[in-house]
Amino acid sequence: MKNCDGCGQQTMNEFAWLIEADGSYWDGHYPDKRGFVPDVNKAVRFSRFEDAEAVKWWILQSWAFALRTTQHGWSNAAPITSEEKCRLMEK
């Protein structure tokens, strides 16, 4: 975590590995296609690639060959405005 300059708010970044199939993400509720949801925020988050791969090949083994293990990131930082972007580019 780091402090946002002058705003007093903490900025937090999180990275995790997800099991993905055609734009859907495994939520852990079912060991088949019913366990995949389109909302990345509802997916099971693995801290290590190896853990996601192990679950993929152990629990989802019947169709693991069609799945991908991908890294995703989340941040609570406010998106930068176009005015702020221009100001930063001028520096």
Beta strands, then each sheet from edge to edge (+ up, - down):
strand 1: 2-3
strand 2: 10-11
strand 3: 13-21
strand 4: 24-26
strand 5: 36-37
strand 6: 68-75
sheet 1: 1+ 2-
sheet 2: 5+ 4- 3+ 6-
end
